[in-house]
């Protein structure tokens, strides 16, 4: 099963009776926007008790097309990595 943005909004709405559905939506949208902007700016995103999202720079490298076998150069790029916190890791493994 996959947790979607709509599921997050519904859970926030259910757990906080004082919030309207629109306020719950704004809350999730704001959080996701702040998170995306932080990562786009190259900053790490640390959520205590959950984990840390990092931006890593990958160098260009040689690769090959698996269908044709032709060699090509893959461009340098930035990727997002995630390292779960010790607390989350323990909960997942218990």
C-alpha positions as CSV (number, residue, x, y, z in Angstrom):
1,X,0.0,0.0,0.0
2,X,1.2,3.5,-0.8
3,X,0.6,6.5,1.4
4,X,-0.5,9.5,-0.8
5,X,-0.7,13.2,-0.2
6,X,-4.5,12.8,0.0
7,X,-4.1,10.2,2.7
8,X,-1.8,12.6,4.7
9,X,-4.4,15.4,4.4
10,X,-7.2,13.0,5.6
11,X,-5.1,11.8,8.6
12,X,-4.3,15.4,9.7
13,X,-7.9,16.4,9.2
14,X,-9.1,13.4,11.3
15,X,-6.6,13.9,14.1
16,X,-7.2,17.6,14.6
17,X,-10.9,18.3,14.9
18,X,-10.4,22.0,15.1
19,X,-9.0,22.1,11.6
20,X,-11.1,22.3,8.4
21,X,-10.2,20.1,5.5
22,X,-8.9,23.2,3.7
23,X,-6.6,24.0,6.6
24,X,-5.4,20.5,6.7
25,X,-4.6,20.7,3.0
26,X,-2.8,24.0,3.4
27,X,-0.8,22.5,6.3
28,X,0.4,19.6,4.2
29,X,1.0,21.7,1.1
30,X,3.1,24.2,3.2
31,X,5.2,21.4,4.7
32,X,5.9,19.8,1.4
33,X,6.7,23.1,-0.2
34,X,9.2,24.0,2.5
35,X,10.7,20.5,2.2
36,X,11.0,20.8,-1.6
37,X,12.5,24.3,-1.4
38,X,15.1,23.2,1.1
39,X,16.2,20.3,-1.0
40,X,16.2,22.3,-4.2
41,X,18.5,24.9,-2.5
42,X,20.9,22.0,-1.7
43,X,20.2,22.0,2.0
44,X,19.7,18.8,4.1
45,X,16.3,18.1,5.6
46,X,16.4,16.6,9.1
47,X,13.1,15.4,10.6
48,X,13.9,14.3,14.2
49,X,12.8,10.8,14.9
50,X,12.2,10.1,11.2
51,X,15.4,10.6,9.2
52,X,17.5,12.9,7.1
53,X,17.2,13.7,3.4
54,X,20.5,14.7,1.7
55,X,21.4,16.1,-1.7
56,X,24.3,14.3,-3.3
57,X,26.2,15.4,-6.4
58,X,26.9,12.6,-8.8
59,X,29.7,13.0,-11.3
60,X,29.2,12.2,-15.0
61,X,30.0,8.6,-15.7
62,X,30.1,6.0,-18.5
63,X,27.1,3.9,-19.0
64,X,25.5,1.8,-21.8
65,X,22.2,1.4,-23.4
66,X,21.0,-2.1,-22.3
67,X,18.9,-2.6,-25.5
68,X,21.6,-1.8,-28.0
69,X,24.8,-2.2,-25.9
70,X,26.0,1.3,-27.1
71,X,28.2,3.1,-24.6
72,X,27.2,6.6,-23.6
73,X,28.1,9.3,-21.0
74,X,25.6,9.9,-18.3
75,X,25.5,13.6,-17.3
76,X,26.4,14.8,-13.8
77,X,23.3,15.2,-11.6
78,X,22.0,15.7,-8.1
79,X,20.1,13.0,-6.3
80,X,18.2,12.9,-3.0
81,X,19.2,10.2,-0.5
82,X,17.4,9.3,2.7
83,X,18.9,7.9,5.9
84,X,16.3,6.8,8.5
85,X,16.8,7.8,12.1
86,X,17.8,5.1,14.7
87,X,14.3,5.4,16.2
88,X,12.6,4.7,12.9
89,X,15.1,1.9,12.0
90,X,14.4,0.2,15.3
91,X,10.6,0.4,14.9
92,X,10.8,-1.0,11.3
93,X,12.9,-3.9,12.4
94,X,11.0,-4.8,15.6
